[in-house]
Amino acid sequence: MSTVPEVVVTGLGATTPLGGDVPSTWRAALAGESGARPMDNDWATTYEIGVNFAAQLRVPPSEVLPRPEIKRMDPSSQYAIIAAREAWADAGAPEVDGDRLGSVVSSGIGGIWTTLDGWDTLREKGGRRVLPMTVPMLMPNSATAYVSLELGARAGAHAVVSACATGAEAIGYAADMIRAGRADIVVAGGTEAVIHPMPIAAFAASRTLSTRNDDPAGASRPYDVDRDGFVIGEGAGVVVLESAAHAAARGARVYARLAGVGLSADGYHITSPDPSGGGQVRAMRSALADAGVAARDVVHVNAHATSTVVGDLIEARSIREALGDEADHAVLSATKSMTGHLLGGAGALETIFTVLALHDRLAPPTINVANPDPELVLDLVRDTPRALPAGQVAAVNNSFGFGGHNVALVVTSV
């Protein structure tokens, strides 16, 4: 009788508004730093946009990648390659048959810089000036394709798209590839590069962005009574997932187990979450059941918590319902308060934070919560990290997206 392979995390990589790699990003998160700052451009004035700040990358790709690579990749793929290279090196650059190696690196929006730049070129200079690499650069599977080419991954190169749940769903899909026996190792995560005037204007028009132009660093404030929207961010997070048997055979360092995946859809509204939170609860309960983890074992939750007026409390109530009274023993972190919202990259970066929280036994803080919402029914980690208990424990990472996509991942300690 065959058994389902256990999935472990053996490599981490990222480029974010807090740092150019995982160690610098994690240090900044534990220190409660904000990656939000004014943008060095005139977009707000030129295009009459009410927001002039964002959480931009701390280290530009031009400082990391050679010019030929930058020219043939959209920024979203550039970020993914930077994160994937770090994750692969962190995993020890394992020797693996390419037929047993997969890639699932996705973006919620894709190559929007390439798309819009290509349209501007066509409109202003004509079709002959449009770059021949435009389509490979803008296609939403470009990032995962480049990662698979880089590593020789032939077990599959996939791009799942579920808006702001994309990065987490990509990691869940990667885990399922290993469980199904399709691969021994999968490089997985999410990436996004949308700090461009058009999407910023669109989000501003929908009244989902914070307009605290006088205080960018304090603008993302999940669960604060004065929250007024999210801060748009950019970056990528990538993990190396591996079957436990394969990792053990090569003596790999293991950060944690990716133990459970829960997916659901609201079927309610294209942008608004179901007020009942039913889909979120189903995703969390499914992930716990998939992991074989009891609610009492959950000591930490990394919340989706974008800093929107409605969404934050729906999620808080959903966590309480999913965990029941055991929610009293779990501490909550809302790390978008520091990173901003990386959209398709958010769930992957927050999975990395969840893994490191268990590995280091430290829950990262939530900043900018001067006046906690009285309806918050959970123990929020504020301003400074919180120690997590020793022993075999579990954590949940939530990611939700426009369209009613709900993803919950359960990570367990080793």
C-alpha positions in Angstrom: 0.0 0.0 0.0 1.5 3.3 -1.1 1.7 6.3 1.3 1.4 10.0 0.5 4.8 11.7 0.6 5.4 14.2 3.4 6.3 17.6 2.0 9.0 19.8 3.6 10.5 23.2 3.0 14.2 23.2 2.2 14.8 26.5 0.6 13.6 30.1 0.8 14.1 33.1 -1.5 12.6 36.6 -1.7 13.0 40.2 -2.9 10.7 42.6 -1.1 10.1 46.1 0.0 12.0 45.2 3.2 15.1 43.6 1.7 16.7 42.1 -1.3 16.8 38.6 0.2 15.2 36.5 2.9 17.6 37.2 5.8 17.3 41.0 5.3 13.6 40.9 4.8 13.1 38.8 7.9 15.3 41.0 10.1 13.4 44.1 9.0 10.1 42.3 9.7 11.1 41.3 13.2 12.3 44.9 13.7 8.9 46.2 12.7 10.1 48.3 9.8 7.9 49.6 7.0 8.7 49.3 3.3 6.2 52.0 2.3 7.6 55.3 1.1 6.8 58.2 -1.3 7.4 57.3 -4.9 10.1 59.3 -6.7 8.0 60.2 -9.7 5.2 62.7 -10.7 2.5 60.1 -11.4 0.1 61.5 -8.8 0.3 65.0 -10.4 0.4 63.9 -14.0 -2.4 61.4 -13.9 -4.4 63.0 -11.1 -4.0 59.9 -8.8 -4.8 60.4 -5.1 -2.0 58.2 -3.9 1.7 59.1 -4.2 3.4 56.3 -2.2 3.9 52.5 -2.4 6.0 49.7 -1.0 8.6 49.4 -3.7 11.5 46.9 -3.8 14.3 47.7 -1.4 16.9 46.5 -4.0 16.2 47.2 -7.7 16.7 44.2 -10.1 19.3 46.3 -11.9 21.6 45.8 -8.9 21.3 42.1 -9.1 20.6 40.9 -12.7 22.8 41.5 -15.8 21.3 43.9 -18.4 20.6 41.1 -21.0 18.3 39.3 -18.5 16.5 42.5 -17.6 15.9 43.3 -21.3 14.2 40.0 -22.0 12.1 39.7 -18.8 9.1 41.7 -17.5 9.8 43.0 -14.0 7.5 40.3 -12.6 9.8 37.6 -14.0 12.9 39.4 -12.9 11.7 39.4 -9.3 10.8 35.7 -9.6 14.2 34.7 -10.9 16.0 36.7 -8.2 13.9 34.9 -5.5 14.1 31.5 -7.2 17.9 31.7 -7.4 18.2 32.5 -3.7 15.8 29.7 -2.8 17.6 27.1 -4.9 21.0 28.1 -3.4 19.5 28.1 0.1 18.3 24.5 -0.6 21.9 23.6 -1.4 21.4 23.6 -5.2 20.4 19.9 -5.1 21.2 17.5 -7.8 17.9 16.1 -9.1 16.7 14.5 -12.3 14.9 17.3 -14.3 12.0 14.9 -14.9 11.5 14.9 -11.1 11.8 18.7 -10.7 8.8 21.1 -11.1 8.1 24.8 -11.2 5.0 26.6 -10.0 5.7 30.3 -9.9 2.7 32.6 -10.5 1.6 36.2 -10.8 -1.9 37.6 -10.0 -1.7 40.2 -12.8 1.3 39.2 -15.0 3.5 41.3 -17.2 1.6 44.5 -17.0 4.6 46.8 -17.5 5.4 44.9 -20.8 1.7 45.0 -21.9 1.3 48.7 -21.3 4.7 49.7 -22.6 4.1 47.6 -25.8 0.8 49.4 -26.3 2.4 52.8 -25.9 5.1 51.8 -28.4 2.5 50.6 -31.0 0.4 53.8 -30.6 3.2 56.2 -30.7 5.8 54.6 -33.0 4.0 51.9 -35.0 4.0 48.1 -35.1 7.6 47.7 -36.4 8.9 49.1 -33.1 7.1 46.7 -30.9 9.7 44.3 -29.4 9.6 40.7 -30.7 9.9 39.4 -27.2 6.8 41.2 -26.0 4.5 38.2 -25.8 6.9 35.9 -24.0 7.5 38.8 -21.6 3.9 39.6 -20.9 2.4 36.1 -20.7 1.3 35.2 -17.2 3.3 31.9 -17.3 6.5 33.8 -18.1 7.9 33.6 -14.6 7.4 29.9 -14.1 8.8 29.3 -17.6 12.0 31.2 -16.9 12.4 29.3 -13.6 11.9 26.0 -15.2 14.4 26.9 -18.0 16.9 28.1 -15.4 16.8 24.8 -13.4 15.9 22.4 -16.1 12.6 21.5 -14.4 10.7 19.1 -16.6 8.1 17.6 -14.3 5.8 20.5 -15.0 5.9 24.3 -15.2 2.6 25.7 -14.0 1.1 29.1 -13.4 -2.1 29.1 -11.2 -3.8 32.5 -11.0 -6.1 33.5 -8.2 -5.5 37.2 -7.7 -4.1 37.9 -4.3 -4.3 34.2 -3.3 -2.0 33.3 -6.2 1.3 32.8 -4.4 -0.2 30.6 -1.7 -2.2 28.6 -4.2 1.0 28.0 -6.3 2.7 26.6 -3.2 -0.4 24.4 -2.5 -0.3 23.1 -6.1 3.4 22.4 -5.8 2.8 20.4 -2.6 0.1 18.4 -4.5 2.6 17.6 -7.3 4.9 16.0 -4.8 2.1 14.1 -3.0 0.9 12.8 -6.3 4.3 11.4 -7.1 4.9 13.8 -10.1 8.0 15.4 -8.6 10.5 15.0 -5.8 11.2 18.8 -5.7 9.1 21.8 -6.8 10.2 25.4 -6.8 7.1 27.4 -6.0 5.9 30.9 -5.2 4.4 34.2 -6.4 5.6 37.4 -7.9 4.1 40.8 -8.8 5.3 44.0 -10.4 2.4 46.5 -10.6 3.7 49.7 -9.2 2.7 51.5 -12.4 0.4 54.4 -12.7 -2.5 52.5 -14.3 -3.1 49.8 -11.7 -2.4 52.3 -8.9 -5.1 54.6 -10.5 -7.5 51.7 -10.8 -7.1 50.6 -7.2 -7.4 54.2 -6.1 -10.6 54.6 -8.1 -12.0 51.5 -6.3 -11.2 53.2 -3.0 -9.2 50.2 -1.7 -5.9 52.0 -1.3 -4.9 54.0 1.7 -4.6 57.7 1.0 -2.3 58.6 3.9 0.1 60.5 1.6 1.5 62.4 4.6 2.4 59.1 6.5 3.3 56.3 4.1 5.1 54.2 6.7 2.0 54.3 8.9 -0.5 53.8 6.2 -1.0 50.0 6.3 -2.6 49.4 9.7 -4.5 46.1 9.8 -7.1 45.9 12.6 -6.7 49.6 13.6 -9.9 51.5 13.9 -8.5 54.2 11.5 -7.5 51.8 8.7 -8.4 53.2 5.3 -7.1 50.7 2.7 -4.0 48.8 1.7 -0.6 49.9 0.5 0.3 48.5 -2.9 3.6 46.6 -2.9 5.8 44.6 -5.2 8.2 41.7 -5.0 8.4 37.9 -5.0 8.7 35.0 -2.6 9.8 31.5 -3.6 10.1 28.3 -1.6 11.7 24.9 -2.4 9.4 22.1 -1.5 10.7 18.6 -1.4 9.5 15.1 -0.4 10.7 14.4 3.1 12.3 11.1 1.8 14.3 12.9 -0.9 15.4 15.7 1.5 16.6 13.1 4.1 18.4 11.1 1.4 20.6 14.1 0.5 20.9 15.4 4.1 19.0 18.6 3.4 18.3 21.2 6.1 14.6 21.3 6.7 12.8 24.5 7.9 9.4 23.1 8.4 6.7 20.9 6.9 4.1 22.1 4.4 1.5 19.9 6.0 -1.9 21.0 4.7 -3.6 22.8 1.9 -7.2 24.1 2.0 -9.0 25.7 -1.0 -12.5 27.2 -1.4 -14.4 29.8 -3.3 -17.0 32.3 -2.0 -19.2 32.4 -5.1 -20.4 35.7 -3.8 -18.8 38.8 -5.5 -16.0 39.7 -7.8 -14.2 41.9 -5.3 -16.0 41.8 -1.9 -15.5 38.8 0.4 -18.5 36.9 1.6 -19.6 38.7 4.8 -20.3 35.4 6.5 -16.7 34.3 6.0 -17.9 30.8 5.2 -15.5 30.2 2.4 -12.5 31.3 4.5 -13.6 29.0 7.3 -13.9 26.1 4.9 -10.4 26.7 3.5 -8.9 26.8 7.0 -10.8 23.7 8.2 -9.8 21.8 5.0 -6.2 22.7 5.5 -6.2 21.5 9.1 -7.9 18.3 8.1 -5.5 17.8 5.3 -2.6 18.2 7.7 -4.1 16.0 10.4 -3.7 19.0 12.8 -6.1 19.8 15.6 -7.0 23.4 16.2 -5.4 23.2 19.7 -2.0 22.7 17.9 -2.2 26.0 16.0 -0.1 28.6 17.8 0.2 31.2 15.1 -1.7 32.6 12.2 -0.3 34.9 9.5 -3.4 36.7 8.4 -4.3 38.0 4.9 -5.3 41.2 6.7 -4.8 43.9 4.0 -5.9 46.9 6.1 -9.3 47.3 4.5 -12.2 48.4 6.6 -14.4 45.4 5.9 -12.0 42.5 5.0 -9.9 42.5 8.2 -12.8 41.8 10.5 -14.4 39.2 8.3 -11.1 37.3 8.4 -10.8 37.7 12.2 -14.2 36.3 12.8 -13.5 33.4 10.3 -10.3 32.5 12.2 -12.2 32.5 15.4 -14.9 30.2 13.9 -12.4 27.9 12.3 -10.4 27.4 15.4 -13.2 27.8 18.0 -12.1 28.4 21.6 -8.6 27.2 20.6 -8.1 30.5 18.9 -7.4 31.9 22.3 -4.0 30.1 22.2 -3.0 31.3 18.7 -1.2 34.6 18.1 -2.0 36.7 15.0 0.4 38.6 12.8 -0.5 40.9 9.9 2.7 41.4 8.1 1.3 43.5 5.3 1.5 46.3 7.8 5.2 46.3 7.0 5.5 44.9 3.4 2.4 46.4 1.9 0.3 44.1 -0.3 2.3 42.2 -2.9 -0.9 41.0 -4.6 0.1 37.7 -6.3 3.4 37.6 -4.4 1.8 38.2 -1.0 0.8 34.6 -0.1 4.2 33.3 -1.0 6.1 35.9 1.0 3.7 35.3 4.0 4.3 31.5 3.7 8.0 32.3 4.1 7.2 34.4 7.2 5.1 31.6 8.6 7.8 29.0 8.0 10.4 31.2 9.7 8.1 32.0 12.6 8.0 28.3 13.4 11.6 27.7 12.6 12.8 30.6 14.8 9.9 30.4 17.3 9.1 34.1 16.8 5.8 35.5 15.5 6.5 38.7 13.6 4.8 41.9 14.7 2.0 44.0 13.3 2.8 47.6 13.2 0.7 50.8 13.1 -2.1 49.5 15.3 -2.4 52.4 17.7 -6.1 51.8 18.3 -7.1 48.1 17.9 -10.6 47.6 16.5 -12.8 46.6 19.5 -14.3 43.9 17.3 -11.0 42.1 16.9 -11.5 38.8 18.7 -7.9 37.5 18.5 -4.5 38.0 20.2 -2.7 40.4 17.8 1.1 40.6 17.9 1.8 44.3 18.0 5.0 46.2 17.5 7.5 43.6 18.8 7.9 39.8 18.0 6.2 37.3 20.2 7.9 34.0 21.3 6.2 30.8 20.1 6.1 27.7 22.2 8.6 24.8 21.8 7.5 21.3 20.7 5.4 20.1 17.8 3.2 23.1 16.8 1.4 24.4 13.7 0.7 27.7 12.0 -1.8 28.8 9.4 -1.2 31.2 6.5 -4.3 32.7 5.0 -4.5 34.3 1.5 -7.7 35.5 -0.2 -8.2 37.1 -3.6 -10.6 39.0 -5.8 -13.1 36.6 -7.3 -13.7 34.9 -3.9 -10.5 32.7 -3.9 -9.6 31.4 -0.5 -6.4 29.5 0.3 -5.1 28.3 3.7 -1.8 26.6 4.2 -0.8 24.7 7.4 2.8 24.6 8.3 4.1 22.4 11.1 7.4 22.4 13.0 10.1 19.8 12.6 
